[in-house]
Amino acid sequence: MKFPLSLLKKFISFNKDYTQEELAKEITNLGFEVEAVSNPAEKYKNFVVAEIVESAKHKESEKLSLCKVSTGNALLSVVCGAKNARGGIKVVLAKIGAIVPANNMEIKKGVIRGEASEGMLCSASELALSDDAEGIIELPSDAKIGMDFAEYLKLDDPIFEISITPNRGDGACVYGIARDLVAKNFGVLNSFPVGNLAVKGKLEVILGEDLPEVYFAKAVLKSDFNEVEESLKTYSNIWGSSGITSVDFINLQMFMYGMPMHIYDASKIEGKIQIRRSLEGEDFVPIKGDPFKLSAGLLVVADDSKILSLLGVMGDARSKTESTTKEVLIEALFVEPLEVIKSSRSTGIKSDSSYRFERGVDRRQEQVLSNTLQLITQETKAVFAFKKVESKREIKFNLEDYKKRIGYEIDAIRAQNILLSLGFEVQSSGNILKVKVPFFRHDISIWQDICEELARIEGYEKIKPLPLNV
């Protein structure tokens, strides 16, 4: 999983300025191995915001243009092959010495068809920001000439890449990492968003057997997406430069809170929505990949004529949203890990969604869905909710057992505060703790797991080696 430091700071008010090395070390100590920490800004050294002052056709080639490019303190000659190269637009200039992120090519001063070229004007694909290679990037007119491109995109933001073990699905989101750091006294955790999902109509859904917990909301998108897109701009740039090219509000909520959702074009849904098991040989057209036939028994969302999605794994292309979509159906659900593992293995499809569902997600879909609706829609027309939340697991824990198992005593108040910070509910009576396990901790089922949590936060370095009595 990758995330920028700025997103972590949205959820935790740090009690001091920690270096990225300090944070990486502590995140690893908490059980999430930090594989790399990188700064996207380093990719764009010697890339600056510039302006094409004038552009003329190259005498030796109809496909090339001769551009006079201003960097604020210099006027350079650049040969460019992009169709949209023209005077008066703000662009991204790779200066001499720059290394192009897409192919590691070093920009050198050269001569192209007899004309000197003192740099390169860049497309989004050459900068590894997206797959768009149709032309050079056109920046807004208010972009400041001469500004470092990384500064313009606000990319001076370290990216942490961590690996999540199969038992720690709670860590597959930035909020989960923040929660663990707070338990280690790194700061104060910002509150989880509390949604208020108002029902404004009836949405008919046919439920099969062995159902997940699921919410559907049918809503009209905001007519003007500019505000939404602008708020996502920084995240899109940061993740795009790190190899994650799809950052919309649905994905952003997943990265932040670990709860995948799916969004459908409501106009493409025919008849009633159904949650059921797939039939042998049913057609499935994944959003990414070639069409194929499903085997029987997989959990799907469908309408009267087609499958809409393979639940918890991937949507069907026949119901995906387009740039012209006005009305959407948003799905938020909890589905058992084994169901998603079964579907993923049967189809060979792996996704960010299945990665999290296979490890187990939280049961606060209502709050996250409500938060999303407030951000991207102007009207919620209908809501359907099916909620089947089981009671939280309760574990009786004796602190004397911790001493026997780990080798040192832990104060009852300290133990209680650690568990509360991690989202557990605790009742204490002397050395006996009654611990209710939060829904997002699927890995906690016995008292030994509680020992592990306390030792993990206290720090494994406190455990002293003792000789075995053999």
C-alpha positions as CSV (number, residue, x, y, z in Angstrom):
1,M,0.0,0.0,0.0
2,K,1.2,3.5,-0.8
3,F,0.2,6.7,0.8
4,P,1.6,10.3,1.1
5,L,2.6,11.8,4.4
6,S,0.2,14.7,3.9
7,L,-2.7,12.2,4.0
8,L,-1.5,10.7,7.2
9,K,-1.4,14.2,8.7
10,K,-5.1,14.5,7.9
11,F,-5.8,11.9,10.6
12,I,-3.2,12.5,13.2
13,S,-2.2,15.7,15.0
14,F,1.5,14.9,15.7
15,N,2.9,16.1,19.0
16,K,6.1,17.1,17.3
17,D,7.8,17.2,13.9
18,Y,8.9,13.6,13.1
19,T,11.3,12.9,10.2
20,Q,10.2,10.4,7.6
21,E,12.9,8.0,8.9
22,E,11.5,8.1,12.4
23,L,8.0,7.4,11.1
24,A,9.2,4.6,8.8
25,K,11.0,3.0,11.7
26,E,8.0,3.1,14.0
27,I,5.5,1.9,11.4
28,T,7.8,-1.1,10.8
29,N,7.9,-1.7,14.6
30,L,4.1,-1.7,14.7
31,G,4.1,-4.7,12.3
32,F,3.8,-3.0,8.9
33,E,7.0,-3.3,7.0
34,V,8.0,-0.1,5.3
35,E,9.4,-1.2,1.9
36,A,10.4,2.2,0.7
37,V,10.0,5.9,1.3
38,S,10.3,8.1,-1.7
39,N,9.7,11.7,-2.6
40,P,7.9,12.3,-5.9
41,A,9.5,15.7,-6.2
42,E,12.9,14.0,-6.9
43,K,11.5,12.8,-10.2
44,Y,11.0,16.3,-11.5
45,K,14.4,17.9,-10.8
46,N,15.1,20.3,-13.7
47,F,11.4,20.4,-14.8
48,V,9.9,23.9,-14.7
49,V,6.8,25.8,-15.6
50,A,7.4,27.7,-18.8
51,E,5.5,29.6,-21.5
52,I,5.6,29.2,-25.3
53,V,6.1,32.8,-26.4
54,E,5.9,31.9,-30.1
55,S,5.7,28.9,-32.3
56,A,6.5,28.4,-36.0
57,K,6.7,25.4,-38.4
58,H,10.0,23.7,-38.8
59,K,11.5,24.3,-42.2
60,E,12.5,20.7,-42.6
61,S,9.4,18.9,-41.2
62,E,5.7,19.5,-41.2
63,K,5.3,17.6,-38.0
64,L,7.8,19.7,-35.9
65,S,7.5,23.2,-34.5
66,L,10.1,25.7,-33.5
67,C,9.2,27.1,-30.1
68,K,10.5,30.1,-28.2
69,V,10.1,29.2,-24.6
70,S,10.3,31.5,-21.6
71,T,11.4,30.2,-18.2
72,G,11.2,33.7,-16.7
73,N,14.9,34.4,-16.8
74,A,15.8,32.9,-20.1
75,L,14.4,32.5,-23.6
76,L,15.1,29.0,-25.1
77,S,14.7,27.4,-28.5
78,V,12.9,24.1,-28.3
79,V,11.9,21.8,-31.2
80,C,8.6,20.1,-30.4
81,G,6.5,17.5,-32.3
82,A,3.2,18.0,-30.3
83,K,0.2,19.1,-32.3
84,N,-1.0,21.5,-29.5
85,A,2.3,23.4,-29.3
86,R,1.5,27.0,-29.8
87,G,2.2,30.5,-28.5
88,G,0.6,31.7,-25.4
89,I,0.2,28.5,-23.4
90,K,1.9,27.5,-20.1
91,V,3.8,24.2,-20.4
92,V,6.2,21.9,-18.6
93,L,9.8,22.2,-19.8
94,A,12.4,19.6,-19.2
95,K,15.7,21.6,-18.9
96,I,19.1,20.3,-20.0
97,G,20.1,17.6,-17.5
98,A,16.6,16.5,-16.7
99,I,15.8,12.8,-16.6
100,V,12.5,11.9,-18.2
101,P,10.5,9.7,-15.7
102,A,8.8,7.5,-18.3
103,N,12.0,6.3,-20.0
104,N,15.0,7.6,-17.9
105,M,16.2,9.5,-21.0
106,E,18.6,12.4,-20.1
107,I,17.7,15.7,-21.9
108,K,20.7,17.1,-23.7
109,K,21.3,20.1,-25.9
110,G,21.0,19.0,-29.5
111,V,20.2,19.8,-33.1
112,I,17.0,18.4,-34.6
113,R,16.7,18.7,-38.4
114,G,19.2,21.5,-38.4
115,E,17.6,23.5,-35.5
116,A,19.0,23.8,-32.0
117,S,16.9,22.4,-29.2
118,E,17.5,23.4,-25.6
119,G,15.1,21.2,-23.7
120,M,11.9,19.3,-24.2
121,L,8.2,20.1,-23.8
122,C,6.5,17.3,-21.9
123,S,3.3,15.3,-22.1
124,A,1.6,13.7,-19.1
125,S,2.8,10.2,-20.1
126,E,6.4,11.3,-20.4
127,L,6.1,12.6,-16.8
128,A,4.6,9.3,-15.7
129,L,1.5,11.2,-14.4
130,S,-1.0,9.4,-16.7
131,D,-1.3,7.5,-20.0
132,D,-2.1,10.7,-21.9
133,A,0.4,11.0,-24.8
134,E,-1.7,13.0,-27.2
135,G,0.1,16.3,-26.7
136,I,2.1,18.4,-24.3
137,I,0.6,19.4,-20.9
138,E,-1.2,22.7,-21.0
139,L,-1.1,24.3,-17.6
140,P,-3.6,26.9,-16.3
141,S,-2.9,30.5,-17.3
142,D,-2.2,31.5,-13.7
143,A,0.7,29.0,-13.4
144,K,3.9,30.9,-12.4
145,I,6.6,30.9,-15.1
146,G,9.9,29.6,-13.7
147,M,8.4,27.6,-10.8
148,D,9.7,24.1,-10.2
149,F,7.1,21.7,-11.6
150,A,7.2,19.6,-8.4
151,E,6.5,22.7,-6.3
152,Y,3.6,23.6,-8.7
153,L,2.1,20.2,-8.2
154,K,2.7,20.2,-4.5
155,L,4.7,17.0,-4.8
156,D,7.2,17.6,-2.0
157,D,5.4,15.0,0.0
158,P,7.1,11.7,0.9
159,I,5.4,8.5,-0.2
160,F,5.4,5.5,2.2
161,E,5.1,2.1,0.6
162,I,4.3,-0.6,3.1
163,S,3.4,-4.3,3.0
164,I,0.4,-5.5,4.9
165,T,0.3,-9.0,6.3
166,P,-2.9,-11.1,5.6
167,N,-4.1,-10.8,9.2
168,R,-3.9,-7.0,9.4
169,G,-6.7,-5.7,7.2
170,D,-7.1,-2.8,9.6
171,G,-3.8,-1.5,8.4
172,A,-4.8,-1.4,4.7
173,C,-5.8,2.3,5.0
174,V,-4.2,5.5,6.2
175,Y,-6.6,5.8,9.1
176,G,-5.5,2.4,10.5
177,I,-1.8,3.4,10.3
178,A,-2.6,6.7,12.1
179,R,-4.6,4.8,14.8
180,D,-1.6,2.6,15.6
181,L,0.8,5.6,15.7
182,V,-1.5,7.3,18.2
183,A,-1.4,4.3,20.4
184,K,2.4,4.7,20.5
185,N,1.9,8.3,21.7
186,F,2.8,10.0,18.4
187,G,-0.2,12.4,18.7
188,V,-3.9,12.7,18.7
189,L,-6.2,10.8,16.3
190,N,-8.8,12.9,14.5
191,S,-12.3,11.5,14.8
192,F,-13.8,9.1,12.3
193,P,-16.4,10.8,10.1
194,V,-19.9,10.3,11.5
195,G,-22.3,10.0,8.6
196,N,-26.0,10.7,8.5
197,L,-27.5,8.7,5.7
198,A,-31.0,10.2,5.2
199,V,-33.6,8.1,3.4
200,K,-35.4,10.2,0.8
201,G,-37.1,7.4,-1.1
202,K,-37.4,3.7,-1.6
203,L,-34.9,1.7,-3.6
204,E,-36.0,-1.8,-4.5
205,V,-33.4,-4.5,-4.1
206,I,-33.9,-8.2,-4.3
207,L,-31.9,-10.1,-1.7
208,G,-30.7,-13.7,-2.1
209,E,-29.5,-15.9,0.7
210,D,-26.2,-15.7,2.6
211,L,-26.1,-12.0,2.0
212,P,-23.4,-9.4,2.9
213,E,-24.2,-6.3,4.8
214,V,-24.9,-3.7,2.1
215,Y,-25.9,-0.2,1.5
216,F,-27.0,1.2,-1.8
217,A,-27.7,4.9,-2.5
218,K,-29.1,6.4,-5.7
219,A,-28.1,10.0,-6.2
220,V,-27.7,12.8,-8.6
221,L,-24.2,14.1,-9.1
222,K,-23.3,17.7,-8.6
223,S,-23.7,19.5,-11.9
224,D,-20.4,21.3,-11.4
225,F,-17.5,18.9,-10.5
226,N,-14.8,21.7,-10.5
227,E,-14.8,21.9,-6.7
228,V,-14.6,18.2,-6.2
229,E,-11.8,17.8,-8.8
230,E,-9.8,20.7,-7.4
231,S,-9.9,19.1,-3.9
232,L,-8.5,15.8,-5.4
233,K,-5.8,17.5,-7.5
234,T,-3.1,17.2,-5.0
235,Y,-3.8,13.5,-4.2
236,S,-4.1,12.7,-7.9
237,N,-0.7,14.3,-8.7
238,I,1.1,12.6,-5.7
239,W,-0.3,9.1,-6.3
240,G,0.0,9.5,-10.1
241,S,3.7,10.1,-9.8
242,S,3.9,7.0,-7.6
243,G,2.3,4.6,-10.0
244,I,-1.3,4.9,-8.8
245,T,-3.2,6.4,-11.7
246,S,-6.8,6.1,-10.6
247,V,-7.7,8.5,-7.8
248,D,-11.4,9.4,-7.6
249,F,-13.6,10.0,-4.5
250,I,-14.5,6.4,-4.3
251,N,-10.9,5.2,-4.3
252,L,-9.8,8.1,-2.0
253,Q,-12.3,7.0,0.6
254,M,-10.9,3.4,0.3
255,F,-7.3,4.6,0.8
256,M,-8.3,6.7,3.7
257,Y,-10.7,4.4,5.6
258,G,-10.1,1.0,4.1
259,M,-13.7,0.4,3.0
260,P,-14.1,-0.2,-0.7
261,M,-17.2,1.1,-2.5
262,H,-18.4,0.8,-6.1
263,I,-20.2,3.3,-8.2
264,Y,-22.6,2.5,-11.1
265,D,-24.2,4.6,-13.8
266,A,-27.8,4.5,-12.7
267,S,-29.1,5.0,-16.3
268,K,-27.5,1.7,-17.3
269,I,-29.4,-0.4,-14.7
270,E,-32.5,-2.2,-16.1
271,G,-35.2,-3.2,-13.7
272,K,-34.5,-4.2,-10.1
273,I,-31.2,-4.6,-8.4
274,Q,-30.4,-8.1,-7.2
275,I,-27.8,-9.6,-4.9
276,R,-27.5,-13.2,-5.7
277,R,-25.2,-16.1,-6.7
278,S,-23.9,-16.3,-10.2
279,L,-25.2,-19.0,-12.6
280,E,-22.9,-21.3,-14.5
281,G,-21.7,-19.6,-17.7
282,E,-23.1,-16.1,-17.0
283,D,-21.3,-13.4,-18.9
284,F,-19.0,-11.0,-17.1
285,V,-17.3,-8.0,-18.7
286,P,-14.7,-6.7,-16.2
287,I,-13.8,-3.0,-16.3
288,K,-10.2,-4.1,-16.8
289,G,-9.6,-7.2,-18.9
290,D,-11.4,-9.5,-21.4
291,P,-15.0,-10.8,-21.1
292,F,-15.4,-14.4,-19.8
293,K,-17.9,-16.8,-18.3
294,L,-18.5,-17.1,-14.6
295,S,-18.7,-20.3,-12.6
296,A,-21.7,-20.9,-10.4
297,G,-22.0,-19.7,-6.9
298,L,-20.2,-16.4,-6.8
299,L,-21.7,-13.3,-5.1
300,V,-22.8,-10.8,-7.7
301,V,-24.8,-7.6,-8.1
302,A,-27.2,-7.8,-11.1
303,D,-30.2,-6.2,-12.7
304,D,-32.9,-7.9,-14.8
305,S,-30.7,-8.4,-17.8
306,K,-27.0,-8.5,-16.8
307,I,-24.4,-8.6,-14.0
308,L,-23.4,-5.3,-12.6
309,S,-20.4,-6.4,-10.5
310,L,-18.6,-9.3,-9.0
311,L,-19.2,-8.3,-5.4
312,G,-16.1,-7.0,-3.6
313,V,-13.9,-7.6,-6.6
314,M,-14.6,-5.6,-9.7
315,G,-17.4,-3.9,-11.6
316,D,-18.8,-4.9,-14.9
317,A,-18.0,-2.5,-17.8
318,R,-21.6,-2.5,-18.9
319,S,-22.6,-0.5,-15.9
320,K,-19.5,1.8,-15.4
321,T,-19.8,5.5,-15.1
322,E,-18.8,7.8,-18.0
323,S,-17.9,11.5,-18.1
324,T,-21.5,12.2,-19.0
325,T,-23.0,10.3,-16.1
326,K,-25.5,12.4,-14.1
327,E,-27.1,9.8,-11.8
328,V,-25.3,7.1,-9.9
329,L,-25.8,4.1,-7.7
330,I,-23.2,3.9,-5.0
331,E,-22.6,0.6,-3.1
332,A,-21.0,0.2,0.3
333,L,-20.9,-3.2,1.9
334,F,-19.3,-5.7,4.2
335,V,-18.7,-9.1,2.7
336,E,-17.0,-12.1,4.4
337,P,-13.3,-12.5,3.3
338,L,-13.8,-16.1,2.2
339,E,-16.5,-15.0,-0.3
340,V,-14.1,-12.5,-1.9
341,I,-11.2,-15.0,-1.9
342,K,-13.5,-17.5,-3.7
343,S,-14.5,-15.0,-6.3
344,S,-11.0,-13.7,-6.8
345,R,-9.5,-17.2,-7.2
346,S,-12.3,-18.4,-9.5
347,T,-11.8,-15.4,-11.9
348,G,-8.2,-14.7,-11.4
349,I,-9.1,-11.0,-10.8
350,K,-7.1,-9.1,-8.1
351,S,-8.0,-5.5,-7.3
352,D,-7.5,-2.9,-4.5
353,S,-11.0,-3.8,-3.4
354,S,-10.4,-7.5,-3.2
355,Y,-7.1,-6.9,-1.4
356,R,-8.9,-5.3,1.4
357,F,-12.0,-7.5,1.6
358,E,-9.8,-10.6,1.7
359,R,-8.2,-9.2,4.8
360,G,-11.4,-8.0,6.4
361,V,-12.8,-4.5,6.5
362,D,-14.6,-2.4,9.1
363,R,-18.4,-2.3,9.4
364,R,-18.8,1.5,9.2
365,Q,-20.0,1.6,5.6
366,E,-22.9,3.8,6.4
367,Q,-20.7,6.6,7.7
368,V,-18.2,6.4,4.8
369,L,-21.0,6.2,2.2
370,S,-22.8,9.2,3.7
371,N,-19.5,11.2,3.7
372,T,-19.0,10.4,0.0
373,L,-22.6,11.4,-0.9
374,Q,-22.1,14.8,0.8
375,L,-19.0,15.4,-1.3
376,I,-20.0,14.4,-4.8
377,T,-23.8,14.6,-5.0
378,Q,-26.4,17.3,-4.9
379,E,-29.4,15.1,-4.1
380,T,-29.8,11.6,-2.7
381,K,-32.9,10.2,-4.3
382,A,-33.3,6.8,-2.6
383,V,-31.5,4.7,-0.1
384,F,-31.6,1.0,0.6
385,A,-29.8,-0.5,3.6
386,F,-29.5,-4.1,4.7
387,K,-27.6,-4.3,8.0
388,K,-26.8,-7.5,9.8
389,V,-24.1,-6.6,12.3
390,E,-23.2,-9.3,14.8
391,S,-22.3,-8.4,18.3
392,K,-18.6,-7.7,19.1
393,R,-16.4,-10.5,20.3
394,E,-15.6,-10.3,24.0
395,I,-12.4,-11.6,25.5
396,K,-11.6,-11.9,29.2
397,F,-8.0,-11.0,29.8
398,N,-5.8,-11.4,32.9
399,L,-2.8,-9.1,33.1
400,E,-1.0,-11.9,35.1
401,D,-1.1,-13.9,31.9
402,Y,0.6,-11.1,30.1
403,K,3.5,-11.2,32.5
404,K,3.8,-15.0,32.2
405,R,3.6,-14.8,28.4
406,I,5.7,-11.7,27.6
407,G,8.0,-11.7,30.6
408,Y,7.3,-8.3,32.3
409,E,4.4,-6.5,34.0
410,I,2.2,-3.9,32.4
411,D,0.2,-1.4,34.4
412,A,-3.5,-1.9,34.2
413,I,-4.2,1.7,33.3
414,R,-1.5,1.6,30.6
415,A,-2.9,-1.6,29.2
416,Q,-6.4,-0.1,29.1
417,N,-5.3,3.1,27.4
418,I,-3.4,1.2,24.7
419,L,-6.5,-1.0,23.9
420,L,-8.8,2.1,23.9
421,S,-6.4,3.9,21.5
422,L,-6.6,0.9,19.2
423,G,-10.4,1.0,19.1
424,F,-11.2,-1.7,21.7
425,E,-13.8,-1.3,24.4
426,V,-12.5,-2.2,27.9
427,Q,-14.0,-2.8,31.3
428,S,-11.5,-3.4,34.1
429,S,-11.7,-5.0,37.5
430,G,-8.3,-5.1,39.0
431,N,-6.1,-7.2,36.8
432,I,-9.0,-8.6,34.9
433,L,-10.0,-6.8,31.6
434,K,-13.1,-7.5,29.6
435,V,-12.2,-6.5,26.1
436,K,-14.7,-6.1,23.2
437,V,-13.0,-6.4,19.9
438,P,-13.7,-3.8,17.2
439,F,-15.2,-5.1,13.9
440,F,-12.1,-4.1,11.9
441,R,-9.8,-6.4,13.9
442,H,-10.7,-9.7,12.4
443,D,-7.4,-11.1,13.6
444,I,-8.2,-10.9,17.3
445,S,-10.1,-13.9,18.8
446,I,-8.2,-15.2,21.9
447,W,-6.4,-13.7,24.9
448,Q,-3.0,-14.4,23.4
449,D,-3.9,-11.9,20.6
450,I,-4.5,-9.2,23.3
451,C,-1.0,-10.0,24.7
452,E,0.4,-9.5,21.2
453,E,-1.3,-6.1,20.8
454,L,0.0,-4.8,24.1
455,A,3.5,-6.0,23.4
456,R,3.4,-4.6,19.9
457,I,2.6,-1.1,21.1
458,E,4.9,-1.3,24.2
459,G,7.7,-2.3,21.8
460,Y,9.2,-5.7,21.2
461,E,12.6,-4.4,22.4
462,K,11.2,-4.5,26.0
463,I,11.0,-8.3,25.8
464,K,14.1,-9.7,27.5
465,P,15.6,-12.9,26.4
466,L,15.2,-15.7,29.0
467,P,16.9,-19.1,29.0
468,L,14.7,-22.1,28.3
469,N,14.2,-24.6,31.1
470,V,15.2,-27.8,29.4
